[in-house]
Amino acid sequence: MVDGTEVTDGELKPNDELTLQDIQDLEEEDDNDAYTTGSCRQTLAKFRAIATKLKKSPNSKAKFLDLCQENECEKPHNIERDVPTRWNSTYKQIASVVRCEKALLVWQRDKQYGTPRRSHINQADIVLAQDLVQVLEQ
């Protein structure tokens, strides 16, 4: 409580203002940051490559659906596309990756139907997706 006004964590105190320096401090990435802008971009690019492959290849999609059923993934068994004109599409794509993670990790390794090696996701990408979903749902 400040000056008779209750202040919760993360809120400014009365008559307190953010300065340009405060904002610049938040923008800087430290060496010990768990996620960087670059790592997030790479992971999101992998998710887009997966969604594109599943959209354009009916055989890959069929294999993926089989793996979703085998791994008992929640429905729907698809990876949403990230569309620039849809404001919520990135969130939907990330949530669908988390929902189908077990099947994705197996499917991507299939030499005939999976994605190229550079687009393979790993456990760190899945953890990032889970963290992003948690942040975006709040």
PAZAPA-4460 file (N, C-alpha, C; in steps of 0.05 Angstrom, whole numbers, plus 32768, in hexadecimal, padded with zeros to 4 digits):
% residues 138
    n_x    n_y    n_z   ca_x   ca_y   ca_z    c_x    c_y    c_z   seq   type   mol
   8011   7FE9   8000   8000   8000   8000   8012   8019   8000     1      M     A
   800D   802B   7FEE   801C   8043   7FEB   8009   805B   7FEC     2      V     A
   800E   806D   7FFE   7FFD   8085   8001   7FDF   807F   8002     3      D     A
   7FD8   8069   8010   7FBC   8062   8012   7FB1   8053   7FFA     4      G     A
   7FC1   804F   7FE6   7FB8   8041   7FCD   7FC6   8026   7FCC     5      T     A
   7FB6   8011   7FC7   7FC1   7FF7   7FC6   7FCE   7FF3   7FAA     6      E     A
   7FE7   7FEA   7FAB   7FF6   7FE5   7F92   7FFD   7FC7   7F90     7      V     A
   7FF5   7FBB   7F7A   7FFC   7F9F   7F77   8016   7F9C   7F68     8      T     A
   8021   7F84   7F6A   803B   7F7F   7F5D   8039   7F85   7F3F     9      D     A
   804C   7F93   7F34   804D   7F99   7F18   803F   7FB2   7F10    10      G     A
   8032   7FC0   7F23   8024   7FD9   7F1C   8035   7FF0   7F25    11      E     A
   8031   8007   7F18   803F   801F   7F20   8032   802B   7F39    12      L     A
   8042   8038   7F49   8038   8046   7F60   802B   8060   7F56    13      K     A
   8019   806C   7F66   800D   8085   7F5D   8023   809A   7F58    14      P     A
   801F   80AA   7F43   8032   80BE   7F3A   804D   80B3   7F32    15      N     A
   804F   8099   7F2C   8067   808C   7F23   8065   8089   7F05    16      D     A
   807B   808D   7EF6   807A   808B   7ED9   8091   807A   7ECF    17      E     A
   808C   806D   7EB9   80A1   805E   7EAC   80B2   8072   7E9C    18      L     A
   80CC   806F   7E9E   80DE   8080   7E8F   80E8   8071   7E76    19      T     A
   80F3   807F   7E64   80FF   8073   7E4C   8115   805F   7E54    20      L     A
   8124   8065   7E69   8139   8053   7E73   812C   8039   7E7E    21      Q     A
   8116   803B   7E8B   8108   8023   7E95   8101   8011   7E7E    22      D     A
   80F6   801C   7E69   80EE   800C   7E51   8106   8000   7E44    23      I     A
   811C   800F   7E41   8134   8005   7E34   8140   7FEE   7E44    24      Q     A
   813F   7FF0   7E5F   8149   7FDB   7E70   813A   7FC1   7E6B    25      D     A
   8120   7FC3   7E66   810F   7FAB   7E61   8115   7F9F   7E46    26      L     A
   811D   7FB0   7E32   8122   7FA6   7E17   813C   7F97   7E14    27      E     A
   814F   7F9D   7E25   8169   7F91   7E23   8168   7F73   7E2A    28      E     A
   8176   7F63   7E1A   8177   7F46   7E20   8191   7F40   7E2E    29      E     A
   818F   7F31   7E44   81A7   7F28   7E52   81B0   7F0E   7E48    30      D     A
   81CA   7F08   7E4D   81D5   7EEE   7E45   81C7   7ED6   7E53    31      D     A
   81BD   7EDB   7E6B   81B0   7EC6   7E7A   8192   7EC4   7E76    32      N     A
   8187   7ED4   7E62   816A   7ED2   7E5C   8164   7EB6   7E52    33      D     A
   814E   7EAA   7E5C   8146   7E90   7E52   813E   7E91   7E35    34      A     A
   8130   7EA6   7E2D   8127   7EA9   7E11   8131   7EC4   7E06    35      Y     A
   813A   7EC4   7DEE   8142   7EDC   7DE0   8130   7EE0   7DC9    36      T     A
   8131   7EF8   7DBE   8120   7EFE   7DA6   8127   7EEA   7D90    37      T     A
   8141   7EE5   7D8C   814A   7ED3   7D77   8140   7EB7   7D7B    38      G     A
   8142   7EAD   7D93   813A   7E91   7D98   811C   7E8E   7D95    39      S     A
   810D   7EA2   7D9D   80F0   7EA1   7D99   80E8   7EA2   7D7C    40      C     A
   80F6   7EB3   7D6C   80F1   7EB4   7D4F   80F6   7E99   7D42    41      R     A
   810D   7E8D   7D4A   8114   7E73   7D3E   80FF   7E5E   7D44    42      Q     A
   80F6   7E5D   7D5D   80E2   7E49   7D65   80C8   7E4E   7D57    43      T     A
   80BF   7E67   7D55   80A6   7E6D   7D47   80A8   7E66   7D29    44      L     A
   80C0   7E6A   7D1D   80C4   7E63   7D01   80C1   7E44   7CFD    45      A     A
   80CB   7E35   7D11   80C8   7E18   7D0F   80AB   7E10   7D11    46      K     A
   809C   7E1D   7D22   807F   7E17   7D25   8071   7E1D   7D0B    47      F     A
   8078   7E34   7CFE   806C   7E3B   7CE4   8072   7E26   7CCF    48      R     A
   808B   7E1D   7CCE   8093   7E09   7CBA   8083   7DEF   7CBE    49      A     A
   807F   7DE7   7CD7   806F   7DCF   7CDD   8052   7DD3   7CD3    50      I     A
   8046   7DEA   7CD9   802B   7DEF   7CD1   8028   7DEF   7CB3    51      A     A
   803C   7DFA   7CA5   803B   7DFB   7C88   803D   7DDF   7C7C    52      T     A
   8050   7DCF   7C87   8053   7DB4   7C7D   8039   7DA4   7C80    53      K     A
   802C   7DA6   7C97   8013   7D98   7C9C   7FFD   7DA2   7C8A    54      L     A
   7FFD   7DBB   7C84   7FE8   7DC7   7C73   7FEB   7DBE   7C56    55      K     A
   8004   7DBD   7C4C   8009   7DB8   7C30   800D   7D9B   7C28    56      K     A
   8011   7D89   7C3C   8015   7D6D   7C36   8000   7D5B   7C43    57      S     A
   7FED   7D51   7C33   7FD8   7D40   7C3E   7FE4   7D27   7C4B    58      P     A
   7FF9   7D1C   7C3F   8005   7D03   7C4A   8012   7D09   7C65    59      N     A
   801F   7D20   7C67   802B   7D27   7C81   8015   7D2C   7C96    60      S     A
   8000   7D39   7C8E   7FE9   7D3E   7CA0   7FDD   7D23   7CAA    61      K     A
   7FDA   7D10   7C98   7FCF   7CF6   7C9F   7FE1   7CE8   7CB3    62      A     A
   7FFB   7CE8   7CAE   800E   7CDC   7CC1   800D   7CEA   7CDC    63      K     A
   800B   7D04   7CDC   800A   7D14   7CF5   7FF0   7D0D   7D04    64      F     A
   7FDA   7D0A   7CF6   7FC1   7D03   7D04   7FC2   7CE8   7D11    65      L     A
   7FCF   7CD5   7D03   7FD3   7CBA   7D0F   7FE4   7CBC   7D28    66      D     A
   7FF9   7CCC   7D27   800A   7CCE   7D3E   7FFC   7CDC   7D56    67      L     A
   7FEB   7CF0   7D4F   7FDB   7CFD   7D64   7FC9   7CE9   7D73    68      C     A
   7FBD   7CD8   7D63   7FAB   7CC4   7D70   7FBB   7CB0   7D80    69      Q     A
   7FD2   7CA7   7D75   7FE3   7C94   7D84   7FED   7CA0   7D9E    70      E     A
   7FF4   7CBA   7D9E   7FFF   7CC7   7DB5   7FEA   7CD4   7DC7    71      N     A
   7FD0   7CCF   7DC0   7FBA   7CDA   7DCF   7FBB   7CF8   7DD4    72      E     A
   7FC1   7D06   7DBE   7FC2   7D24   7DC0   7FA5   7D2E   7DC1    73      C     A
   7FA2   7D45   7DCE   7F88   7D51   7DCF   7F7F   7D5A   7DB3    74      E     A
   7F65   7D5B   7DAF   7F5B   7D65   7D95   7F58   7D83   7D96    75      K     A
   7F58   7D90   7D80   7F5B   7D86   7D65   7F78   7D7F   7D5E    76      P     A
   7F7C   7D6C   7D4D   7F96   7D62   7D45   7FA0   7D73   7D2D    77      H     A
   7FA8   7D8B   7D32   7FB3   7D9C   7D1D   7FC5   7DB1   7D2A    78      N     A
   7FD6   7DBD   7D19   7FE6   7DD3   7D21   7FDC   7DEC   7D12    79      I     A
   7FD2   7DFF   7D21   7FC6   7E17   7D15   7FDC   7E26   7D05    80      E     A
   7FD3   7E34   7CF0   7FE5   7E45   7CE1   7FE7   7E60   7CEE    81      R     A
   7FFE   7E6C   7CED   8003   7E87   7CF7   7FFE   7E9A   7CDF    82      D     A
   7FE8   7EA9   7CE1   7FE0   7EBB   7CCB   7FE3   7ED8   7CD4    83      V     A
   7FF3   7EE8   7CC6   7FF8   7F03   7CCF   7FDE   7F14   7CD2    84      P     A
   7FCA   7F0F   7CC3   7FB1   7F1F   7CC5   7F9E   7F16   7CDB    85      T     A
   7FA5   7F00   7CE9   7F94   7EF7   7CFF   7FA3   7EFC   7D19    86      R     A
   7F99   7F0D   7D2A   7FA7   7F16   7D41   7FAE   7F00   7D55    87      W     A
   7F9E   7EEA   7D56   7FA2   7ED6   7D6A   7FAF   7EBC   7D5F    88      N     A
   7FB7   7EBD   7D46   7FC0   7EA4   7D39   7FDA   7E99   7D44    89      S     A
   7FEC   7EAB   7D4D   8006   7EA1   7D58   8000   7E92   7D72    90      T     A
   7FEF   7E9D   7D83   7FE8   7E8F   7D9B   7FDB   7E74   7D95    91      Y     A
   7FC9   7E73   7D82   7FBC   7E5A   7D7B   7FD0   7E45   7D71    92      K     A
   7FE3   7E4F   7D61   7FF7   7E3C   7D57   8008   7E31   7D6D    93      Q     A
   8011   7E42   7D7F   8022   7E39   7D96   8012   7E26   7DA7    94      I     A
   7FF9   7E2C   7DAD   7FE8   7E1A   7DBD   7FE4   7DFF   7DB0    95      A     A
   7FE2   7DFF   7D95   7FDE   7DE6   7D87   7FF8   7DD5   7D87    96      S     A
   800F   7DE2   7D87   8028   7DD4   7D89   802A   7DC6   7DA5    97      V     A
   8023   7DD5   7DBA   8023   7DC9   7DD5   8010   7DB2   7DD7    98      V     A
   7FF8   7DB5   7DCB   7FE3   7DA1   7DCC   7FED   7D87   7DBE    99      R     A
   7FFC   7D89   7DA8   8003   7D72   7D98   8021   7D6C   7D9A   100      C     A
   802E   7D75   7DAF   804C   7D72   7DB1   8056   7D56   7DAE   101      E     A
   804A   7D42   7DBA   8054   7D27   7DB9   8054   7D1D   7D9C   102      K     A
   803E   7D22   7D8E   803C   7D19   7D72   8050   7D28   7D60   103      A     A
   8053   7D42   7D65   8065   7D53   7D55   8082   7D49   7D57   104      L     A
   808B   7D43   7D70   80A6   7D3A   7D74   80AC   7D20   7D65   105      L     A
   8099   7D0E   7D62   809C   7CF5   7D53   809A   7CFB   7D35   106      V     A
   8085   7D09   7D2D   807F   7D0F   7D11   8096   7D1C   7D02   107      W     A
   80A2   7D30   7D0F   80B7   7D40   7D02   80CF   7D2F   7CFA   108      Q     A
   80D3   7D19   7D07   80EB   7D08   7D01   80E6   7CF5   7CEA   109      R     A
   80CD   7CF3   7CE1   80C6   7CE1   7CCB   80D3   7CED   7CB1   110      D     A
   80E5   7CDE   7CA5   80F4   7CE8   7C8E   80E2   7CED   7C76   111      K     A
   80CD   7CDE   7C73   80BB   7CE2   7C5C   80A6   7CF8   7C61   112      Q     A
   809B   7CFA   7C79   8085   7D0C   7C7D   808C   7D24   7C8F   113      Y     A
   80A2   7D23   7C9E   80A8   7D38   7CB2   80B4   7D50   7CA5   114      G     A
   80BF   7D62   7CB6   80CA   7D7B   7CAD   80E8   7D78   7CA9   115      T     A
   80F5   7D8B   7C9A   8112   7D8B   7C98   811F   7D8E   7CB4   116      P     A
   8137   7D84   7CB7   8144   7D85   7CD1   8146   7DA0   7CDD   117      R     A
   814A   7DB5   7CCD   814D   7DD0   7CD8   8133   7DDA   7CE5   118      R     A
   811D   7DCD   7CDE   8103   7DD5   7CE9   80FA   7DC3   7D00   119      S     A
   810B   7DB0   7D08   8104   7D9F   7D1F   8103   7DAE   7D39   120      H     A
   80EE   7DA8   7D48   80EC   7DB4   7D63   80F7   7DA1   7D78   121      I     A
   8100   7DAD   7D8E   810B   7D9D   7DA4   80FC   7DA4   7DBE   122      N     A
   8105   7D98   7DD3   80F7   7D9D   7DED   80F8   7DBA   7DF5   123      Q     A
   810E   7DC8   7DEF   8110   7DE4   7DF6   80FB   7DF5   7DE7   124      A     A
   80F5   7DEE   7DCE   80E0   7DFB   7DBE   80C5   7DF6   7DCB   125      D     A
   80C0   7DDE   7DD4   80A7   7DD7   7DE1   80A4   7DE6   7DFB   126      I     A
   80B9   7DE8   7E0B   80B8   7DF7   7E24   80B2   7E15   7E1E   127      V     A
   80BF   7E20   7E0A   80B9   7E3C   7E02   809C   7E3F   7DFB   128      L     A
   8091   7E2C   7DEB   8075   7E2D   7DE3   8063   7E2C   7DFC   129      A     A
   8069   7E1B   7E0E   8059   7E19   7E27   805A   7E33   7E36   130      Q     A
   8071   7E3F   7E38   8074   7E58   7E47   8065   7E6F   7E39   131      D     A
   8066   7E6F   7E1E   8058   7E84   7E0F   803A   7E81   7E12   132      L     A
   8030   7E69   7E11   8014   7E64   7E14   800B   7E6E   7E30   133      V     A
   801B   7E68   7E44   8014   7E70   7E5F   8013   7E8F   7E61   134      Q     A
   8026   7E9C   7E55   8027   7EB9   7E56   800F   7EC5   7E47   135      V     A
   800A   7EBA   7E2F   7FF4   7EC5   7E1E   7FD9   7EC0   7E29   136      L     A
   7FD6   7EAB   7E3A   7FBC   7EA5   7E45   7FB5   7EB6   7E5E   137      E     A
   7FC9   7EC4   7E68   7FC4   7ED5   7E80   7FB8   7EEF   7E79   138      Q     A
***
